[in-house]
Amino acid sequence: MPRRATKIVATLGPASSDPQLLEQMIRAGVNVVRLNFSHGKAQDHIDRARLVREAAQRAGREVAIMADLQGPKIRVGKFAQGKVMLEPGQHFVLDASRTELGDDTGVGLDYKELPRDVRAGDTLLLNDGLIVMQVREVRGEQVHAVVQLGGELSNNKGINKKGGGLTAPALTAKDMDDIRTAMGFQADYVAVSFPKTATDMEMARQLCNVAAAEYRHKPGLIAKIERAEAIPHLEAILAASDGIMVARGDLAVEVGNAAVPALQKRMIRMARQMDRVVITATQMMESMITNPVPTRAEVSDVANAVLDGTDAVMLSAETAAGKYPLETVVEMANICQAAEDAEGVELDADFTGQTFGRIDQSIAMGALFTAHHLGAKAIVALTDSGSTALWMSRHRIHVPIYALTPKLVTQRKMALYRNVRPLLMDTSADRDTALADAEAHLKRRGIVTSGDVYAITCGEPMGAPGGTNMLKICRVD
């Protein structure tokens, strides 16, 4: 099994939907496969989820599936010629009532609320900030603007307002349908686009739990932080979610490019402190859409996210539509590995002044501390829910954590946790049998051999969620 701790999320698309290629990508290091619900119909996603499960089975690895919801379509409409060229100083009308196709004087809107969300003097950023307009006035359903930064504007490109302030709700009717589709194939994670407050995430959780009830399934929820309004509510959003995605594209357009690196570091730090997972996303290996090697800047970007402590780094168009999906995964895995080899362990500092309110949490921390100072070969957590492994994964340690669980859904969910290698194992009701089985499991996989020391945690009675109350240090015969 790979020694890499940081996980890789890859987006499935036309470039990566070949079953053999997908299997190779999973073998090369993909841990989570993202299905982008902004593209395709429900049946496409159902088919792709099956493709992922089958490829993972052939590769002998379990991967998590993340359903990424589209969220509100804050976009311009379509143009008669498919696109227009805009010049600085040009007058342009964004018209919510327009039904005919757009031209170089104006275009219709998919987002009908825009005239109510903006006023004279506001700055609008289109196509990820490549085109900038200033609002001169709002007349009824029409937003009259002047182009400040010109360029090509094509069909359905996105609109952002500088500083935030668009009222679109995080969950649309399409998202609600997509949640039902995703729960039909038991997606392990659901990523919610454009949440502004914890309430958006709480609503998404209710919808997911209702849709998944018949399958006795509960997905993890990932909040995509891409709105300026989300920043002041980060802590509450994290508390209402299982993790966050640092979605740097839309976020950069709203708060400015220069603010994003410091925000990324803050979000990763806060997620780890709150025992949540964090994915760093957007343009990580962008040049590899067309080139077989990344730029030096991209290598540094991925490595820095790893050194910040991100659980996972994400590939979007690179694997969905790029020329080199497999090579990109291989490159990313190598960068992550090299960055991890260079990072320091500060466990002692992590625990200074710490108090734990829960027995299972203090056992998890005790295992980390002991394994680190003993130079153990592995840390093993027998876990039902995955909580013990999650807590352990919030701290940097160069000892791999093997999480043994009897539940397939727990194994898949843990595929996103940094430095956790989830394995499926029937944990017997008898503690001694379970401990012996666990060691045999590790020996069979070549993880430990004679003379190795490892730490193992479990709960008595076995199988009770949240019941981890025992730490044992073992030497292999």
N, C-alpha and C positions, 0 to 999 in steps of 0.2 A: 504494500500500500504506500501511496506517496507520503513524503515527509512534510509536504507543504501544509501550512496552517491556514492561510488565507483562502477563502473559497471563491470560485469563479461562477458568475451568472452569465449565461449566454442566451441571446434572444434567437428564437427559432423563426425562420423565414424561408423564402424561396431558395436562398443560397445554401441552406443547411437542412433541407427537408428530405434529402436522400437517406434512406435507412442506414446504409453502410457508413456514410460520412458522419451521421449523427452518432453512431456507435463509436467511431474513431475519436470524435470530439469528447465523448464521455470518458473514454479510456485515457485521453490526453489531459483530462483534468476538469471537465465541466461538472459542477456539483448541483447547480440549479438551472433549470431551463425556463426561460421567460416566454410566455405566450402573450403577444401584444394585441389586445382586443381593439386597438384603433384600426386594425386591418382585418379583413376576412369576415366570414359569416360564422354562425354558431357551429355548424357542422364541420367547418374547417378546423376549429379549435378542438372539437371532440376527436377528430381524426388525428390531429397532431399530438394530443395528449396520449392517445394509444400508441402512436409512433415512438414517443419518448419512453413510455413504460417498456415497450418491446425492446428498444435499443439498449436501455439500461440493463434489462434482464440478460441480453446477449453479452453485454460487457461485464456482467457479474458485479455491478455496482448499483446502489439505489441513489437516485437523484430526486430532488424536490421539484415540483412544478409550481411556478408562480404565474397566476393570472393577473395581468396588468390592465386595469380598467382604463377606458379612454378618458372618462371625465367630460366636462363641458367642452363643446366645440367652439372655442373663441377664435373664429376664423373668418376671413373674407370669403365671398362666394366665388363663382367661376367667371372667367373672361371669355369673350367671343373668340379671341385668338389663342386662348390658353395662358397668355401672359401679356404684361405691358412693361414698357421701360419708363421709369419715372425720373424726372430731372429735378435738381434742387430749385426751389422757388415755384414749382408747379402747384396749381390748385387742384385738389383731389377730394372727391366726395365719397364718404362711406355711408351707404344708404340702406337702412333696415327695411324700407318699403319697396326697394327695387326688385323687380321680377325678371327683367331682361338681363342678358349677360353683360359683364363689365367691359369698359374700354379705358382709354387713357384719361378720361374725365372723372371716372368713378366706378364703383363696384358695389354689388349687394353684400349682405352680411348673413352668415350662418348664425351669428350671435346677435339676436334682435335687441338685446338690452343695452347695447353700446351707447346709444344716444342719451340714455338716462344715467349712465355711469361716468360720463366725461363732461367737462366744461371748458370754456375758452382758456387757453394757456397750458392745458395738459399736453404731455408728450406721449405719443403712441409709438410703439416699436413693433414693426411687422417683420415676419420671416426671421425670427430669432435675433431681432435687433439690427439686421442688415439694412433695413429701411426705417428711417425716422421721420415722423410727421408731427407738426404742432397743430393742435385744434385752434381754429380761429373763431368758430361759433357753432352752436347746435341749433338747427332749425327743424322743429318737429322730429321726424325720423331720420333726418340727415345730419351727419357730422361733417362740417366743412373744415378741411385741413390744408396746410401748406407743407410740401415736401422739404425737409431739411437735408436729409441724406438719401440720395436717390439710388436707383438700381432696378433690377428685374423683379417684378412682383407677379407670381403665378397663382394658379387656382388654389383655393383653400389654404392659403398660408395663415399662420397664427398671428394673433394680435395680443400684445401685452400693453399695459399702461405703466409708465415709469412710476415707481414707488408703490405699485399695487392699487387696489380699489375697485376691481371688477366684481360684480355681485353674483356672478354665476355660481349656483350650488355645486358642491363637489360631486354629488351623485345625481345622474340623469336617469331618465326612464330606460335608456339603452343599457346603462350600467347595471340597473336592477335586473334586467333580462340576462345580462352577461354573468352576473353573480349566480343566477340559477343554472346557467350552462356550466360554469366552472365547478359548482358544487356537484353537478351531475357526474363529473369525472373526478371528484374529490381533489381539487387543486389543494396543494399543501399550504400555499400562501396566496393572499389576494392583496395586490398593491392598489392603493386608492390615490387617484390623481387629484391634485389641487386642493387638498384639505386646508381649511383656514383655521379651524379650531378643533378641540377635542370632540365637540358634538358631532362633527362630520364623521369622525372615526367610530364613535359610539353607534351612530346610525348604520354605518357600514357593517359593524359587528352584528347588530341585530338582524340585518338583512341576510348576512352570511349564515348565522346560526339557524334562522328559520328555514332557509333554503337547504341547509345541510342536515337538518334534524332527521329526515327519513333515512339518511345514510349513516347516522350516528357519528357525524364528522364535525370537527371544529377546526377551521383553517387559521393559520397565523395571519395577522393583519399588518401590512407595511404601509406607513404613511409616506407619500412622496412629498418632500419639502421643496416646493417650486413656486410658492407665492410669497410675496413680501409680508403679507398679513400673518403668515404662519410663524414667522421668526419670534415675535413677542410671546407666542403661545407654545413654544417648543416643548417646554417641560410637561404641560398638560396634554399635548398631542402624544408625546412619548408614553405618558402614563396610560393613555387610552389605547395604545397600539402594542404590537409585539416587536416592532422595529420601525426604522425609518430608512428612506432612500434619499441620499443627498443628490437630488436631481438638478444638476448644475446648469443645464441649458436654460429652462424657463426662469430659474432663480436668478441667473446672471443678468437676464434681460430686465428683470424687475428691480434688482438691487444694485446693478452695475457689476461688471466683470471683476473689478479690483476688490470688491467686498467678499467674493466667494471663497477664496482659499482659507481665510481666517474663520469664516462661517463653517466650512467643512470640518476644520479641526475642532471647533467648538461642539458641533453636532456629534462627531464621533466620540469625543470625550464624555459628553452628557449621556449618550446612549449607553456607553459602557458603565458609567456610574449608576445608571438606573436599571441595569440588568436587561437591556434591550439590544437587539441586533441592529447592525447598520451596514447598508450597501452604498458604496460610492459609485456613481454612474455618470454617463454622458461624455462622449468624445475621448474616452480613455486611450483608445488605440485607433483613432479616426482615420489616420493616413493609411492604415492597413486595409481599408475598404478597397483601395486600388493598388497599394504597394505591398510587396512581400515582406518588408521589414518596417518596424516602427521608427518614428523620429526619436532623437535623444530626449526631447522635451516630454514625449509620451512615456518613455521609459521612466523618467524622473517622476512624472505625475503618478503613475501606478505605484512606484516604489514608495513615494511619499504617503499615499493613502494607506499602504501596508504599515509603514513606520508610525503613522497616526493611530493605528490599531483597528482599522476597518475590519468587519467580518468578511466582507466580500467585495470584489471589484466586478463591474458589470460591462458586458459588451452588448451594443445595440445593433446598429446597421452593420458593424464589422462582421458579425456572424449571420445576421438576417439576410443581408443583401450584398455583402462584400465578395471580392474575388478569392479571398484567402481565409475562409472561416477556420479551418483546422490549424493553419500556421499561426493565426492570431491567438488561438487558445494556447498553443505550445509556447509562443513568445511570452504571453501573459503569465503562464505558470512559472517559467524560468525567472522572470523579473520578481515575482512574488517570493520565490524561494531564495533568491540572492538577497533581497531586502530583509527577509526574516533571519537569515544567517548572520546579518550584521546588527540586529537589534539587541539592546541590552535588556536584562531582566531586573525589575525593581520590586520584587515581591515584598521584601521586608518593609520598604517604604509604603507599599499599598496597604499593609496591615497595621501600620502605626496609627494608634488612636481609634482603630475600628472596633465597633461593637456589633454583635449579631443578635438579632431578636429571635432567630429560629435555629433549632438544633440541626436541621438538615443543611442549612447554609454554613454553619460553623464547621460541620464535618467536611463539607466541600473545601472550605478554606484550609482546614487542617491537613487535608490530603495534598493540596498544592504545596503548602509550606514544607511538609515532611519530604515529599518526593523531590522537591528542588534541592533541599539541603542534604539529602541522602544520595543524590545522583541516581534516582530510580530510573528504570528503563521505560516505565509506562505508569500512567494512572488509569485505573479501571473504575468506572461507575456503573453499578447495576441500577438501572433507572426505568421507571414505568412511564413517567411523564416527560422526562428529559430535563427537569429543572436543575438537578444536581450538575449535569454536564454544562448547562447554560451558565450557571454561577461560576463554575471553574473556568469557562472559556472567556470570562470578562477580565482575566488577569494574564499578563504575558508570562509564559513559562516555556522553556524549550523541551519539556517532557510531553510527549503526545498523550492525549486523553482519549481513551477508548470507552465509548458508551455502549453498554450491552443492554438491549431492551427486547422484551417479548412482542412489542407492538410495532407493526410495519409503519403505521402513521407517525409514531414517535421517531423511528429511524429516519424517515424521510424529512421530517421537520428539522432534525438535528444536522441535516446536510448543509445548512446555512451557518452553523455555529463555528466560529474560528477555532482552529486547533482541536476540533472534536472529530473523531472517526467513528461514526455510528455503525454498530453491527447488530444483527438480529440473533437473539439467543433465547431459547425457552428458559426462563428463570424458575427453577423448581421451588416448590413451597418450602422445602427443607434448606436451611441456610448452608450447611456444610456441603451438601450436594451441589448447590448453586455455585459456591466458591470453587469447588473442584472442577465443575464444568467450565467455569470462566477461565481457569488456568489452562485447561486442556484446549479450549477454544483459541487462546492466545498462542499456545505452543504449536498448534496445527497450522496457524497462519504465519509462523516464524517471527512473531512479535517479541516473544521472550524465549530464551533458551536456558539451559542449566546454569545455575549460579546467579542469574539476573534477579534484581530486587524490583518489586513493583508495589504500588499502593492500591488498595481496593476498598470501595465504599459500597454499603448496601443498607437495607432497612430490615428491622425485625418488628413484626412479622413480615415475611417477604411479600412483595406485590401490593403493599398499601401505598398509594400515591402520597408523596410528601413525607414519607416515613424514614428517609435515610438517617440512621442514627449510629452507624458503626463504621470505623476505619480500621483496616488491618494492613500491616506491612508484611509482605510475603517474600521468601526467597525460593526460586524454582529449584527443585531437586535435580 
